[in-house]
Every structure is written in C-alpha cells, then in structure tokens.
Amino acid sequence: MFLRMVKGALFRQKGKMLMIAFTIALGASLATAMLNVMLDVGDKVNQELKTYGANINVRPKEASLLDDLYGMEENAAETARYLREDELGNIKTIFWAFNIVDFAPYLETRARLNGADEVRLAGVWFDHHLELPTGESLDTGLARMKNWWDVTGEWPSDGDTDTAIVGGLLARRFGIQPGDRFTLTIGAQDVDLLAGGVFDSGGAEDEQIFVPLPVAQKLAERPGLVSRVEVSALTTPDNELSRRAAQNPKGLSIKEWETWYCTAYVSAICYQIDEVMSGAVSKPIRQVAESEGAILEKTQLLMLLITILSLLGSALGISNLVTASVMERSREIGLLKAVGANNSPIAGLVLAEITVTGLLGGVAGYFAGLGFAQIIGRSVFGSAIEIKPMVIPIVAVLVFVITLAGSIPSIRYMLSLHPAEVLHGR
Amino acid sequence: MALLELNGIKKIYGNVRALWDVSISVGQGEWIAIMGPSGSGKTTLMNIIGCMDKPSEGSVILDGVNISKESARNLTALRRDKIGLVFQQFHLINYLTALENVMVAQYYHSLPDEAEALQALGRVGLQERARHLPSQLSGGEQQRVCIARALINYPMLILADEPTGNLDEANEKIVLSILRNLHAEGSTIIVVTHDPEVAEEAQRTIVLEHGLIAAVTENKREKAE
C-alpha cells in the first residue's frame, strides 16, 4: 500500500513533482558542472599559465652553488661544469614526463659583435625535433617557450646554422635589422650570421643574441654541452608537504616521500629531473611557480564558493517547494492522521516521495551538469572538461543532504498539524 | 454499560466557551443526532468524541477508556481502532482511487486487503467505481467512498459530520439509507447535522446552543429494518 501511495503521489501529481525534480536537477547540474570544472580547472589554468614560460631552471651543480652563494651568474659560466646535451631527452622520461610541456637548453657565453663590443650570446634550440629514449619523439625549444615574444622577421629553424635572432635593444643599438648579416667572434673563432628576426621580450633577453646551439657550442668550444635548461612543467600548487620536501626530501617519512614523489609538485619534478641528468640541480622559478599556485588556489576557491552558493540556493528552492507542497496537502495529512497514521509513517511517506523525486532530479541534473561543464570548458578554456567519476558520489551525497535539509521545514510543519484543525477548521 | 460517556465536558478557547458542562451517554448500537446552529459547539464536541481534541475539563469514557487523559499517540490508536469518521467534505486523497482510499484506512490499522476493501465499496454500491479517482466521482459517490473507508476497520462508533451537507436530495437518500442499514446491523452512530430530516432518522437528538445542551429529544421513529 505504501508503494501504491508513493506511486499515486508521484504519477498522479506529475506537475508538482516535476517542479520539485526540476529544482533538484538544477542544483545537481550546477554542482556537477562546478565540481567537474573545479577539479579540472587546475590542469586547465596550468596549461594556460604554461604558455607564459618556464617554471623550472636546471643548472650544473657548481654554477648553481656559486649563484646561490654570491649571485655570480656571469662568472659561473666560466668555471662551472656543463650539462650534457645528449641527456636532455631524459627529462621526458621522469615519473611526471607527461607534465613536462616544453624545455629549452641554453649555452650562454660572450662574443664580440662585428669585432667591436662584447655582447651576451646564447645558443639554443629554436624548434628542435628530439627522439626520446622511450622511442617517442618531441618538438620543443625557445620558439615554443617564448611564444609571447614580439618578433619582427622570423624565428630561425634549428636547421639554419647561420641564422640568429637578436634582442630588440641590442639590435637598435647596433642598427641590426632582420635580414642583415653580422659577425660574432670568440677568441680565434668567428662566425658570420644572418639576423633572421629581431624580438622584444620586455626582459634582459633584449640585450642578447640567440643562435642555434651547435653554433654557440662551436664558438665556445664546448661541443655537446649546455650551461642550463629551462623547463615548463604542469605542477600542483605547493602545500606544507611539498615545502618541507623542497627543503629536505630525506626528512620525510616513507609514506610522505611516496605521496610527495607521486604528486606533481614543482619540487618533486625538480627532484626527478636531477635524478636523470648528471650533475644537475633543478630549481623552481619561485615567482612563476608561486603565482601559478596562488592563481590556481584562488580559482578553485571561487569555483567552490559558487558551488556552495548554488547548492544553498537549490536547498532553499527545494525547501520552499516541498513546504508549499506539504501545505497544499495539509488536509490529506490531517486525514491520514485522522484515520490512524502516526507522524513517522506520514513523514516516511513524504520523504519517500521526495527521495524518488530527488533521485530522478539528481540523475537528470548530473547528466545536464556534465553538459554544462563541457560548455564552460569549451567557452572558457577552449577544450573539453575531463569527467571525474569522483563527482558522482559527491553529487549523490549533496543531493541527498540538500533534499533532506530542504524537507526539514515541511516535515516540522507536517508533524505540527492537528487533524481537527485541518479537517474541521478548529 | 454505555459505549461512550461524556461527563461535565468543558472546552474553552481563550475567552470562548465552546462547550460548557456537557454530559451525554451513548449506548452500544444507538443512533444519536447532534444539532444546533453554527457556533453552538457541535464540531468541538465531534472532535472530542472523535479523539481529535481533548476537553479542558470533564471526562470522556470510550469503551471503558478515559480518552481525556490519553496521550496524542494513544488517541491516534483509539481513533484508528474504535472510530470510523465520515466528513462533510469527504476528504478523499485525490491521487488515490476509490479502492485505494478505502485501503489507506486498512493500511494504518492493520493490513490492506483489496478484496475486503472492494466488499466495503460493494456495501455502499460502488464496486463498479472502485478504480476511479475522486475527481471522476460525483459528490454522492465520494461520500459513499468516505463511508466505506469509515466502515472498513469495523469501528465501534461511526462519527459522521454533516454527512449529507454537500449532497443533493437523491444522494442524501442513498447515504441515509446506508446509515440506516449500518444501524440495523448494530453499528453505533453519532451524526452531527443541521438537517432535521437527517436528525429524525436518529433515536435521540441532542440540541446544542452556545456550548450547552439546550434540549434532548427522543425520536419516535422505529429502528430501520
């Protein structure tokens, strides 16, 4: 009989129940969309931020030490050991290989421009095709990592061993235009190069000349060596564990160490790069890494607040609708009490109706929410939002809780009804 | 021993005396009519007898139980086990069929039994309309469903509040005929009514005015066959 009553209430009062189901669906869809976006926004924002450059700097141990102690970046190149070019591919073999978006090696030195002033010179990969030890291949380099540079002319390609790109300030000082030729000299070595492009970065690079890595290696007589590597990696915002690990990974317990190592913290990625490159010390570019973390945390907090507010709104809507529905049915409830029903079976009946309605609304809302998430993903990030299965139990619990919470006022009202009052008006 | 005994019942709402020193005794198998103008206390008396309200003073003994001292939960149980209620407004659940409306009373009493519920509808001549919703039934038919629901648990007392108040003459006759038959079968019936013709069907008429018993009339009419 209970089922007949629930079925009767649901199917013979479709309008009311559909309205409640619609409200629940709206809340569930908002929760689903927001939670999916919130859980995926980290990767999305990270990818957006990665277009603005590197967040890890890999240097030889000695250069790093001198820099840390005395800020002797310039002299370090003179004295330090170098990193091996043939080990660069190993960066894409670490545990978090998929999080390494791009990297670019630098061989930095000084050379005389057109036989006159000494200028800073860097040999780089512009757009380098790399065969990895894993059998995969990768295209990476400066052109990908510095895609916000304002370049007049063309980025050189890695095959052009006589083409360079010149920093804007330097080019203007020496009157170099794209297409001009100039000579670089180190000791007895000199090379004649074409200025393929002139760029403005807004940073110290505007005083530099970038040449293909083999050219710089030849001029500096450092074949197969690089002085540092810039890495752009997708990272998880730092927390207390990652900060402790960054200071001293050996101070962590085994469990903490495993958690840290298997999470894409910038410090964990640095540690893993150091494992695969001889004599390397990787350090996060703190300003970038921390800004990314802060932006991510704020974005996620914003999404969380929107989710909570939408759920509260939904709970209020459900509460109003259910209370209105119970008030409309006060005579029916009074009658049930008059024919001998106690409060608990009546509350059970109303709750069963709302639960079934909530279930239907919740399922519909979940799938609608997946659609909303994709719309948000496409319109904001230009890519799909990954569907997270963990959202299902969260939304189920949320729908259950908000439906229950929304039903409390109506149940309280229902329990306070006296049959004589509703049936006879007294 | 009387089935129902009201001794010195008073009911006061704020400054209003709804009932004042009302004493009534109703024997097993008796048919009583309660009459009176609006505001005379009929509904209040009905609510107290029907275990839906408690008197401010006095005692109400129903089948040996002093209901004026019982908890709300026990009053619900007494109502469920001993009283069948018939309402002027029928109070059927609009999303349940006639049959299901009768079975609701069974469900909260013991166990729903469809065959027995159909039989109860048969007693009021509505077996054919058992699968219809209240909105598909006439006022008279709805009142008959309400009576079938009141009968289904074999109550000791049938309490009918203006059972013909919303009915046309033809349906009034049908409902009175059903009540007459129930009385003939031994049911104890208390009917609250404005209608003297309905009151005449009862063995005794109690007239209330301003919460007091103004008159008690023994009707001469023979018990229906």
Interface residues (C-beta under 8 A of the other chain):
Chain A: M1 F2 R4 M5 G8 A9 F11 R12 Q13 R331 E332 G334 L335 L336 K337 A338 V339 G340 A341 N342 P345 H418 P419 A420 L423 H424 G425 R426
Chain B: T43 T44 M46 N47 G50 M52 D53 R73 T76 A77 R79 R80 D81 L85 F87 Q89 H91 I93 N94 Y95 L96 T97 E100 M103 V104 A105 Q106 Y107 Y108 H109 P112 L133 R149 D161
